[in-house]
Amino acid sequence: MKEIKIKDEIWQMHAPKVRTIKMADENGGSDMAKTIYMIAALCNKTQDEVENLEFKEFMSLQKALNDFLDVRAE
């Protein structure tokens, strides 16, 4: 689990399971739509909550997600 500070709140992001990645693919859409879906699912937030973030905050969450997805880091 990773903790990311968003304004005055700590968002906790759990490591993705295969099911989360599969569901993101099944929902289709752009890479951005899939990323928003996965961040929302992994942080127990709604997609609206993710979409309403400032871009800099979104990028912090996207970096945390990418850290989980980077298999070379293991």
PDB file of N, CA, C and O in Angstrom:
ATOM      1  N   MET A   1       0.841  -1.166   0.000  1.00  0.00           N
ATOM      2  CA  MET A   1       0.000   0.000   0.000  1.00  0.00           C
ATOM      3  C   MET A   1       0.895   1.241   0.000  1.00  0.00           C
ATOM      4  O   MET A   1       1.945   1.278   0.641  1.00  0.00           O
ATOM      5  N   LYS A   2       0.448   2.240  -0.732  1.00  0.00           N
ATOM      6  CA  LYS A   2       1.155   3.519  -0.768  1.00  0.00           C
ATOM      7  C   LYS A   2       0.228   4.591  -0.217  1.00  0.00           C
ATOM      8  O   LYS A   2      -0.988   4.530  -0.400  1.00  0.00           O
ATOM      9  N   GLU A   3       0.806   5.564   0.450  1.00  0.00           N
ATOM     10  CA  GLU A   3       0.042   6.702   0.946  1.00  0.00           C
ATOM     11  C   GLU A   3       0.485   7.939   0.185  1.00  0.00           C
ATOM     12  O   GLU A   3       1.676   8.237   0.096  1.00  0.00           O
ATOM     13  N   ILE A   4      -0.501   8.665  -0.371  1.00  0.00           N
ATOM     14  CA  ILE A   4      -0.231   9.848  -1.165  1.00  0.00           C
ATOM     15  C   ILE A   4      -0.999  11.005  -0.549  1.00  0.00           C
ATOM     16  O   ILE A   4      -2.208  10.914  -0.333  1.00  0.00           O
ATOM     17  N   LYS A   5      -0.292  12.095  -0.266  1.00  0.00           N
ATOM     18  CA  LYS A   5      -0.955  13.258   0.326  1.00  0.00           C
ATOM     19  C   LYS A   5      -1.593  14.086  -0.782  1.00  0.00           C
ATOM     20  O   LYS A   5      -0.915  14.554  -1.697  1.00  0.00           O
ATOM     21  N   ILE A   6      -2.897  14.257  -0.686  1.00  0.00           N
ATOM     22  CA  ILE A   6      -3.661  15.080  -1.618  1.00  0.00           C
ATOM     23  C   ILE A   6      -4.298  16.187  -0.788  1.00  0.00           C
ATOM     24  O   ILE A   6      -5.227  15.945  -0.017  1.00  0.00           O
ATOM     25  N   LYS A   7      -3.792  17.398  -0.954  1.00  0.00           N
ATOM     26  CA  LYS A   7      -4.189  18.541  -0.122  1.00  0.00           C
ATOM     27  C   LYS A   7      -4.005  18.170   1.337  1.00  0.00           C
ATOM     28  O   LYS A   7      -2.884  17.867   1.746  1.00  0.00           O
ATOM     29  N   ASP A   8      -5.048  18.180   2.130  1.00  0.00           N
ATOM     30  CA  ASP A   8      -4.925  17.867   3.559  1.00  0.00           C
ATOM     31  C   ASP A   8      -5.368  16.449   3.880  1.00  0.00           C
ATOM     32  O   ASP A   8      -5.617  16.120   5.040  1.00  0.00           O
ATOM     33  N   GLU A   9      -5.467  15.620   2.873  1.00  0.00           N
ATOM     34  CA  GLU A   9      -5.973  14.258   3.052  1.00  0.00           C
ATOM     35  C   GLU A   9      -4.924  13.254   2.574  1.00  0.00           C
ATOM     36  O   GLU A   9      -4.185  13.517   1.625  1.00  0.00           O
ATOM     37  N   ILE A  10      -4.869  12.122   3.230  1.00  0.00           N
ATOM     38  CA  ILE A  10      -3.993  11.027   2.794  1.00  0.00           C
ATOM     39  C   ILE A  10      -4.846  10.016   2.031  1.00  0.00           C
ATOM     40  O   ILE A  10      -5.795   9.451   2.575  1.00  0.00           O
ATOM     41  N   TRP A  11      -4.498   9.797   0.771  1.00  0.00           N
ATOM     42  CA  TRP A  11      -5.162   8.765  -0.021  1.00  0.00           C
ATOM     43  C   TRP A  11      -4.301   7.511   0.072  1.00  0.00           C
ATOM     44  O   TRP A  11      -3.087   7.567  -0.127  1.00  0.00           O
ATOM     45  N   GLN A  12      -4.928   6.392   0.373  1.00  0.00           N
ATOM     46  CA  GLN A  12      -4.220   5.118   0.432  1.00  0.00           C
ATOM     47  C   GLN A  12      -4.503   4.341  -0.848  1.00  0.00           C
ATOM     48  O   GLN A  12      -5.657   4.108  -1.208  1.00  0.00           O
ATOM     49  N   MET A  13      -3.442   3.949  -1.521  1.00  0.00           N
ATOM     50  CA  MET A  13      -3.573   3.182  -2.760  1.00  0.00           C
ATOM     51  C   MET A  13      -3.066   1.767  -2.508  1.00  0.00           C
ATOM     52  O   MET A  13      -1.916   1.559  -2.121  1.00  0.00           O
ATOM     53  N   HIS A  14      -3.941   0.812  -2.735  1.00  0.00           N
ATOM     54  CA  HIS A  14      -3.582  -0.595  -2.585  1.00  0.00           C
ATOM     55  C   HIS A  14      -2.937  -1.092  -3.875  1.00  0.00           C
ATOM     56  O   HIS A  14      -3.182  -0.544  -4.949  1.00  0.00           O
ATOM     57  N   ALA A  15      -2.132  -2.107  -3.766  1.00  0.00           N
ATOM     58  CA  ALA A  15      -1.521  -2.708  -4.947  1.00  0.00           C
ATOM     59  C   ALA A  15      -2.612  -3.304  -5.834  1.00  0.00           C
ATOM     60  O   ALA A  15      -3.552  -3.924  -5.337  1.00  0.00           O
ATOM     61  N   PRO A  16      -2.486  -3.114  -7.146  1.00  0.00           N
ATOM     62  CA  PRO A  16      -3.519  -3.647  -8.037  1.00  0.00           C
ATOM     63  C   PRO A  16      -3.477  -5.168  -8.112  1.00  0.00           C
ATOM     64  O   PRO A  16      -2.415  -5.789  -8.080  1.00  0.00           O
ATOM     65  N   LYS A  17      -4.645  -5.731  -8.210  1.00  0.00           N
ATOM     66  CA  LYS A  17      -4.781  -7.166  -8.464  1.00  0.00           C
ATOM     67  C   LYS A  17      -5.045  -7.334  -9.957  1.00  0.00           C
ATOM     68  O   LYS A  17      -5.413  -6.375 -10.637  1.00  0.00           O
ATOM     69  N   VAL A  18      -4.863  -8.520 -10.454  1.00  0.00           N
ATOM     70  CA  VAL A  18      -5.113  -8.799 -11.866  1.00  0.00           C
ATOM     71  C   VAL A  18      -6.540  -8.393 -12.227  1.00  0.00           C
ATOM     72  O   VAL A  18      -6.780  -7.868 -13.315  1.00  0.00           O
ATOM     73  N   ARG A  19      -7.488  -8.633 -11.320  1.00  0.00           N
ATOM     74  CA  ARG A  19      -8.894  -8.304 -11.567  1.00  0.00           C
ATOM     75  C   ARG A  19      -9.080  -6.806 -11.864  1.00  0.00           C
ATOM     76  O   ARG A  19      -9.865  -6.442 -12.739  1.00  0.00           O
ATOM     77  N   THR A  20      -8.366  -5.948 -11.141  1.00  0.00           N
ATOM     78  CA  THR A  20      -8.492  -4.503 -11.350  1.00  0.00           C
ATOM     79  C   THR A  20      -8.026  -4.117 -12.745  1.00  0.00           C
ATOM     80  O   THR A  20      -8.678  -3.327 -13.428  1.00  0.00           O
ATOM     81  N   ILE A  21      -6.909  -4.670 -13.161  1.00  0.00           N
ATOM     82  CA  ILE A  21      -6.376  -4.369 -14.489  1.00  0.00           C
ATOM     83  C   ILE A  21      -7.305  -4.916 -15.564  1.00  0.00           C
ATOM     84  O   ILE A  21      -7.537  -4.259 -16.578  1.00  0.00           O
ATOM     85  N   LYS A  22      -7.836  -6.112 -15.349  1.00  0.00           N
ATOM     86  CA  LYS A  22      -8.774  -6.719 -16.293  1.00  0.00           C
ATOM     87  C   LYS A  22     -10.027  -5.856 -16.432  1.00  0.00           C
ATOM     88  O   LYS A  22     -10.492  -5.611 -17.545  1.00  0.00           O
ATOM     89  N   MET A  23     -10.572  -5.394 -15.307  1.00  0.00           N
ATOM     90  CA  MET A  23     -11.781  -4.565 -15.346  1.00  0.00           C
ATOM     91  C   MET A  23     -11.516  -3.237 -16.060  1.00  0.00           C
ATOM     92  O   MET A  23     -12.377  -2.747 -16.791  1.00  0.00           O
ATOM     93  N   ALA A  24     -10.348  -2.659 -15.859  1.00  0.00           N
ATOM     94  CA  ALA A  24      -9.999  -1.414 -16.550  1.00  0.00           C
ATOM     95  C   ALA A  24      -9.983  -1.647 -18.058  1.00  0.00           C
ATOM     96  O   ALA A  24     -10.476  -0.815 -18.819  1.00  0.00           O
ATOM     97  N   ASP A  25      -9.420  -2.775 -18.492  1.00  0.00           N
ATOM     98  CA  ASP A  25      -9.400  -3.105 -19.917  1.00  0.00           C
ATOM     99  C   ASP A  25     -10.802  -3.351 -20.450  1.00  0.00           C
ATOM    100  O   ASP A  25     -11.129  -2.923 -21.557  1.00  0.00           O
ATOM    101  N   GLU A  26     -11.635  -4.036 -19.672  1.00  0.00           N
ATOM    102  CA  GLU A  26     -12.996  -4.334 -20.118  1.00  0.00           C
ATOM    103  C   GLU A  26     -13.849  -3.074 -20.209  1.00  0.00           C
ATOM    104  O   GLU A  26     -14.744  -2.993 -21.050  1.00  0.00           O
ATOM    105  N   ASN A  27     -13.579  -2.088 -19.349  1.00  0.00           N
ATOM    106  CA  ASN A  27     -14.319  -0.829 -19.420  1.00  0.00           C
ATOM    107  C   ASN A  27     -13.946  -0.047 -20.671  1.00  0.00           C
ATOM    108  O   ASN A  27     -14.690   0.829 -21.111  1.00  0.00           O
ATOM    109  N   GLY A  28     -12.795  -0.367 -21.236  1.00  0.00           N
ATOM    110  CA  GLY A  28     -12.375   0.256 -22.478  1.00  0.00           C
ATOM    111  C   GLY A  28     -12.040   1.723 -22.305  1.00  0.00           C
ATOM    112  O   GLY A  28     -11.770   2.193 -21.200  1.00  0.00           O
ATOM    113  N   GLY A  29     -12.062   2.428 -23.406  1.00  0.00           N
ATOM    114  CA  GLY A  29     -11.753   3.845 -23.369  1.00  0.00           C
ATOM    115  C   GLY A  29     -10.268   4.104 -23.551  1.00  0.00           C
ATOM    116  O   GLY A  29      -9.478   3.205 -23.844  1.00  0.00           O
ATOM    117  N   SER A  30      -9.927   5.354 -23.367  1.00  0.00           N
ATOM    118  CA  SER A  30      -8.544   5.793 -23.542  1.00  0.00           C
ATOM    119  C   SER A  30      -7.671   5.318 -22.381  1.00  0.00           C
ATOM    120  O   SER A  30      -8.164   4.811 -21.374  1.00  0.00           O
ATOM    121  N   ASP A  31      -6.376   5.496 -22.550  1.00  0.00           N
ATOM    122  CA  ASP A  31      -5.454   5.178 -21.457  1.00  0.00           C
ATOM    123  C   ASP A  31      -5.781   6.015 -20.224  1.00  0.00           C
ATOM    124  O   ASP A  31      -5.681   5.532 -19.096  1.00  0.00           O
ATOM    125  N   MET A  32      -6.173   7.276 -20.441  1.00  0.00           N
ATOM    126  CA  MET A  32      -6.531   8.157 -19.323  1.00  0.00           C
ATOM    127  C   MET A  32      -7.742   7.608 -18.585  1.00  0.00           C
ATOM    128  O   MET A  32      -7.759   7.592 -17.354  1.00  0.00           O
ATOM    129  N   ALA A  33      -8.756   7.158 -19.320  1.00  0.00           N
ATOM    130  CA  ALA A  33      -9.965   6.606 -18.689  1.00  0.00           C
ATOM    131  C   ALA A  33      -9.623   5.362 -17.872  1.00  0.00           C
ATOM    132  O   ALA A  33     -10.149   5.176 -16.774  1.00  0.00           O
ATOM    133  N   LYS A  34      -8.749   4.516 -18.399  1.00  0.00           N
ATOM    134  CA  LYS A  34      -8.337   3.309 -17.671  1.00  0.00           C
ATOM    135  C   LYS A  34      -7.561   3.669 -16.408  1.00  0.00           C
ATOM    136  O   LYS A  34      -7.739   3.047 -15.361  1.00  0.00           O
ATOM    137  N   THR A  35      -6.702   4.679 -16.515  1.00  0.00           N
ATOM    138  CA  THR A  35      -5.920   5.116 -15.357  1.00  0.00           C
ATOM    139  C   THR A  35      -6.832   5.681 -14.277  1.00  0.00           C
ATOM    140  O   THR A  35      -6.659   5.375 -13.098  1.00  0.00           O
ATOM    141  N   ILE A  36      -7.798   6.500 -14.668  1.00  0.00           N
ATOM    142  CA  ILE A  36      -8.751   7.064 -13.709  1.00  0.00           C
ATOM    143  C   ILE A  36      -9.520   5.944 -13.022  1.00  0.00           C
ATOM    144  O   ILE A  36      -9.704   5.972 -11.805  1.00  0.00           O
ATOM    145  N   TYR A  37      -9.968   4.958 -13.794  1.00  0.00           N
ATOM    146  CA  TYR A  37     -10.696   3.823 -13.221  1.00  0.00           C
ATOM    147  C   TYR A  37      -9.833   3.100 -12.186  1.00  0.00           C
ATOM    148  O   TYR A  37     -10.291   2.812 -11.080  1.00  0.00           O
ATOM    149  N   MET A  38      -8.577   2.808 -12.554  1.00  0.00           N
ATOM    150  CA  MET A  38      -7.715   2.048 -11.644  1.00  0.00           C
ATOM    151  C   MET A  38      -7.383   2.843 -10.386  1.00  0.00           C
ATOM    152  O   MET A  38      -7.397   2.286  -9.288  1.00  0.00           O
ATOM    153  N   ILE A  39      -7.086   4.130 -10.525  1.00  0.00           N
ATOM    154  CA  ILE A  39      -6.787   4.944  -9.344  1.00  0.00           C
ATOM    155  C   ILE A  39      -7.994   4.980  -8.423  1.00  0.00           C
ATOM    156  O   ILE A  39      -7.853   4.812  -7.211  1.00  0.00           O
ATOM    157  N   ALA A  40      -9.177   5.195  -8.980  1.00  0.00           N
ATOM    158  CA  ALA A  40     -10.394   5.237  -8.160  1.00  0.00           C
ATOM    159  C   ALA A  40     -10.595   3.909  -7.434  1.00  0.00           C
ATOM    160  O   ALA A  40     -10.880   3.889  -6.237  1.00  0.00           O
ATOM    161  N   ALA A  41     -10.447   2.809  -8.155  1.00  0.00           N
ATOM    162  CA  ALA A  41     -10.661   1.488  -7.554  1.00  0.00           C
ATOM    163  C   ALA A  41      -9.634   1.194  -6.463  1.00  0.00           C
ATOM    164  O   ALA A  41      -9.983   0.670  -5.405  1.00  0.00           O
ATOM    165  N   LEU A  42      -8.388   1.525  -6.714  1.00  0.00           N
ATOM    166  CA  LEU A  42      -7.316   1.191  -5.775  1.00  0.00           C
ATOM    167  C   LEU A  42      -7.290   2.101  -4.549  1.00  0.00           C
ATOM    168  O   LEU A  42      -6.724   1.745  -3.515  1.00  0.00           O
ATOM    169  N   CYS A  43      -7.906   3.277  -4.671  1.00  0.00           N
ATOM    170  CA  CYS A  43      -7.945   4.230  -3.548  1.00  0.00           C
ATOM    171  C   CYS A  43      -9.310   4.267  -2.868  1.00  0.00           C
ATOM    172  O   CYS A  43      -9.532   5.068  -1.960  1.00  0.00           O
ATOM    173  N   ASN A  44     -10.227   3.403  -3.306  1.00  0.00           N
ATOM    174  CA  ASN A  44     -11.591   3.397  -2.762  1.00  0.00           C
ATOM    175  C   ASN A  44     -12.248   4.766  -2.872  1.00  0.00           C
ATOM    176  O   ASN A  44     -12.860   5.254  -1.922  1.00  0.00           O
ATOM    177  N   LYS A  45     -12.110   5.375  -4.040  1.00  0.00           N
ATOM    178  CA  LYS A  45     -12.711   6.674  -4.344  1.00  0.00           C
ATOM    179  C   LYS A  45     -13.582   6.508  -5.580  1.00  0.00           C
ATOM    180  O   LYS A  45     -13.512   5.488  -6.267  1.00  0.00           O
ATOM    181  N   THR A  46     -14.401   7.514  -5.858  1.00  0.00           N
ATOM    182  CA  THR A  46     -15.191   7.482  -7.081  1.00  0.00           C
ATOM    183  C   THR A  46     -14.358   8.053  -8.226  1.00  0.00           C
ATOM    184  O   THR A  46     -13.380   8.768  -8.007  1.00  0.00           O
ATOM    185  N   GLN A  47     -14.760   7.726  -9.436  1.00  0.00           N
ATOM    186  CA  GLN A  47     -14.072   8.293 -10.587  1.00  0.00           C
ATOM    187  C   GLN A  47     -14.251   9.808 -10.614  1.00  0.00           C
ATOM    188  O   GLN A  47     -13.341  10.524 -11.030  1.00  0.00           O
ATOM    189  N   ASP A  48     -15.406  10.307 -10.179  1.00  0.00           N
ATOM    190  CA  ASP A  48     -15.622  11.756 -10.100  1.00  0.00           C
ATOM    191  C   ASP A  48     -14.614  12.412  -9.164  1.00  0.00           C
ATOM    192  O   ASP A  48     -14.090  13.484  -9.467  1.00  0.00           O
ATOM    193  N   GLU A  49     -14.342  11.774  -8.028  1.00  0.00           N
ATOM    194  CA  GLU A  49     -13.365  12.336  -7.090  1.00  0.00           C
ATOM    195  C   GLU A  49     -11.990  12.441  -7.741  1.00  0.00           C
ATOM    196  O   GLU A  49     -11.276  13.421  -7.530  1.00  0.00           O
ATOM    197  N   VAL A  50     -11.623  11.452  -8.519  1.00  0.00           N
ATOM    198  CA  VAL A  50     -10.326  11.471  -9.205  1.00  0.00           C
ATOM    199  C   VAL A  50     -10.333  12.542 -10.291  1.00  0.00           C
ATOM    200  O   VAL A  50      -9.365  13.291 -10.430  1.00  0.00           O
ATOM    201  N   GLU A  51     -11.414  12.620 -11.061  1.00  0.00           N
ATOM    202  CA  GLU A  51     -11.491  13.588 -12.155  1.00  0.00           C
ATOM    203  C   GLU A  51     -11.505  15.030 -11.660  1.00  0.00           C
ATOM    204  O   GLU A  51     -11.113  15.934 -12.399  1.00  0.00           O
ATOM    205  N   ASN A  52     -11.945  15.262 -10.439  1.00  0.00           N
ATOM    206  CA  ASN A  52     -12.022  16.621  -9.903  1.00  0.00           C
ATOM    207  C   ASN A  52     -10.731  17.081  -9.230  1.00  0.00           C
ATOM    208  O   ASN A  52     -10.669  18.192  -8.703  1.00  0.00           O
ATOM    209  N   LEU A  53      -9.708  16.241  -9.245  1.00  0.00           N
ATOM    210  CA  LEU A  53      -8.416  16.635  -8.682  1.00  0.00           C
ATOM    211  C   LEU A  53      -7.718  17.628  -9.605  1.00  0.00           C
ATOM    212  O   LEU A  53      -7.970  17.657 -10.810  1.00  0.00           O
ATOM    213  N   GLU A  54      -6.841  18.437  -9.026  1.00  0.00           N
ATOM    214  CA  GLU A  54      -5.958  19.245  -9.853  1.00  0.00           C
ATOM    215  C   GLU A  54      -4.983  18.290 -10.543  1.00  0.00           C
ATOM    216  O   GLU A  54      -4.681  17.213 -10.028  1.00  0.00           O
ATOM    217  N   PHE A  55      -4.502  18.699 -11.706  1.00  0.00           N
ATOM    218  CA  PHE A  55      -3.672  17.802 -12.503  1.00  0.00           C
ATOM    219  C   PHE A  55      -2.415  17.367 -11.749  1.00  0.00           C
ATOM    220  O   PHE A  55      -2.009  16.210 -11.850  1.00  0.00           O
ATOM    221  N   LYS A  56      -1.800  18.270 -11.003  1.00  0.00           N
ATOM    222  CA  LYS A  56      -0.588  17.928 -10.250  1.00  0.00           C
ATOM    223  C   LYS A  56      -0.879  16.813  -9.243  1.00  0.00           C
ATOM    224  O   LYS A  56      -0.063  15.909  -9.064  1.00  0.00           O
ATOM    225  N   GLU A  57      -2.036  16.876  -8.590  1.00  0.00           N
ATOM    226  CA  GLU A  57      -2.421  15.835  -7.632  1.00  0.00           C
ATOM    227  C   GLU A  57      -2.648  14.509  -8.354  1.00  0.00           C
ATOM    228  O   GLU A  57      -2.234  13.450  -7.881  1.00  0.00           O
ATOM    229  N   PHE A  58      -3.310  14.587  -9.504  1.00  0.00           N
ATOM    230  CA  PHE A  58      -3.550  13.388 -10.307  1.00  0.00           C
ATOM    231  C   PHE A  58      -2.225  12.735 -10.689  1.00  0.00           C
ATOM    232  O   PHE A  58      -2.090  11.513 -10.640  1.00  0.00           O
ATOM    233  N   MET A  59      -1.254  13.555 -11.069  1.00  0.00           N
ATOM    234  CA  MET A  59       0.043  13.017 -11.479  1.00  0.00           C
ATOM    235  C   MET A  59       0.750  12.308 -10.321  1.00  0.00           C
ATOM    236  O   MET A  59       1.468  11.334 -10.545  1.00  0.00           O
ATOM    237  N   SER A  60       0.557  12.782  -9.090  1.00  0.00           N
ATOM    238  CA  SER A  60       1.131  12.090  -7.927  1.00  0.00           C
ATOM    239  C   SER A  60       0.535  10.696  -7.787  1.00  0.00           C
ATOM    240  O   SER A  60       1.244   9.733  -7.494  1.00  0.00           O
ATOM    241  N   LEU A  61      -0.769  10.598  -7.999  1.00  0.00           N
ATOM    242  CA  LEU A  61      -1.439   9.295  -7.929  1.00  0.00           C
ATOM    243  C   LEU A  61      -1.023   8.400  -9.091  1.00  0.00           C
ATOM    244  O   LEU A  61      -0.826   7.197  -8.919  1.00  0.00           O
ATOM    245  N   GLN A  62      -0.891   8.993 -10.272  1.00  0.00           N
ATOM    246  CA  GLN A  62      -0.478   8.216 -11.439  1.00  0.00           C
ATOM    247  C   GLN A  62       0.939   7.668 -11.245  1.00  0.00           C
ATOM    248  O   GLN A  62       1.226   6.540 -11.645  1.00  0.00           O
ATOM    249  N   LYS A  63       1.818   8.455 -10.638  1.00  0.00           N
ATOM    250  CA  LYS A  63       3.178   7.977 -10.367  1.00  0.00           C
ATOM    251  C   LYS A  63       3.146   6.787  -9.411  1.00  0.00           C
ATOM    252  O   LYS A  63       3.858   5.803  -9.612  1.00  0.00           O
ATOM    253  N   ALA A  64       2.321   6.880  -8.373  1.00  0.00           N
ATOM    254  CA  ALA A  64       2.203   5.762  -7.422  1.00  0.00           C
ATOM    255  C   ALA A  64       1.686   4.513  -8.131  1.00  0.00           C
ATOM    256  O   ALA A  64       2.177   3.410  -7.888  1.00  0.00           O
ATOM    257  N   LEU A  65       0.701   4.682  -9.004  1.00  0.00           N
ATOM    258  CA  LEU A  65       0.168   3.553  -9.769  1.00  0.00           C
ATOM    259  C   LEU A  65       1.259   2.954 -10.653  1.00  0.00           C
ATOM    260  O   LEU A  65       1.425   1.736 -10.706  1.00  0.00           O
ATOM    261  N   ASN A  66       1.996   3.812 -11.342  1.00  0.00           N
ATOM    262  CA  ASN A  66       3.063   3.325 -12.221  1.00  0.00           C
ATOM    263  C   ASN A  66       4.145   2.583 -11.444  1.00  0.00           C
ATOM    264  O   ASN A  66       4.733   1.629 -11.951  1.00  0.00           O
ATOM    265  N   ASP A  67       4.408   3.022 -10.210  1.00  0.00           N
ATOM    266  CA  ASP A  67       5.377   2.299  -9.374  1.00  0.00           C
ATOM    267  C   ASP A  67       4.913   0.864  -9.126  1.00  0.00           C
ATOM    268  O   ASP A  67       5.724  -0.061  -9.132  1.00  0.00           O
ATOM    269  N   PHE A  68       3.610   0.678  -8.907  1.00  0.00           N
ATOM    270  CA  PHE A  68       3.072  -0.673  -8.720  1.00  0.00           C
ATOM    271  C   PHE A  68       3.182  -1.492 -10.009  1.00  0.00           C
ATOM    272  O   PHE A  68       3.448  -2.694  -9.965  1.00  0.00           O
ATOM    273  N   LEU A  69       2.978  -0.838 -11.148  1.00  0.00           N
ATOM    274  CA  LEU A  69       2.924  -1.555 -12.423  1.00  0.00           C
ATOM    275  C   LEU A  69       4.303  -1.822 -13.019  1.00  0.00           C
ATOM    276  O   LEU A  69       4.426  -2.627 -13.943  1.00  0.00           O
ATOM    277  N   ASP A  70       5.331  -1.168 -12.514  1.00  0.00           N
ATOM    278  CA  ASP A  70       6.682  -1.330 -13.042  1.00  0.00           C
ATOM    279  C   ASP A  70       7.289  -2.617 -12.492  1.00  0.00           C
ATOM    280  O   ASP A  70       7.822  -2.634 -11.383  1.00  0.00           O
ATOM    281  N   VAL A  71       7.205  -3.681 -13.266  1.00  0.00           N
ATOM    282  CA  VAL A  71       7.694  -4.984 -12.803  1.00  0.00           C
ATOM    283  C   VAL A  71       9.220  -5.038 -12.749  1.00  0.00           C
ATOM    284  O   VAL A  71       9.780  -5.917 -12.094  1.00  0.00           O
ATOM    285  N   ARG A  72       9.894  -4.123 -13.422  1.00  0.00           N
ATOM    286  CA  ARG A  72      11.358  -4.100 -13.379  1.00  0.00           C
ATOM    287  C   ARG A  72      11.863  -3.717 -11.997  1.00  0.00           C
ATOM    288  O   ARG A  72      12.995  -4.042 -11.638  1.00  0.00           O
ATOM    289  N   ALA A  73      11.023  -3.021 -11.209  1.00  0.00           N
ATOM    290  CA  ALA A  73      11.433  -2.577  -9.873  1.00  0.00           C
ATOM    291  C   ALA A  73      11.550  -3.744  -8.899  1.00  0.00           C
ATOM    292  O   ALA A  73      12.183  -3.617  -7.851  1.00  0.00           O
ATOM    293  N   GLU A  74      10.955  -4.858  -9.232  1.00  0.00           N
ATOM    294  CA  GLU A  74      10.959  -6.030  -8.332  1.00  0.00           C
ATOM    295  C   GLU A  74      12.262  -6.779  -8.431  1.00  0.00           C
ATOM    296  O   GLU A  74      12.448  -7.788  -7.750  1.00  0.00           O
TER     297      GLU A  74
END
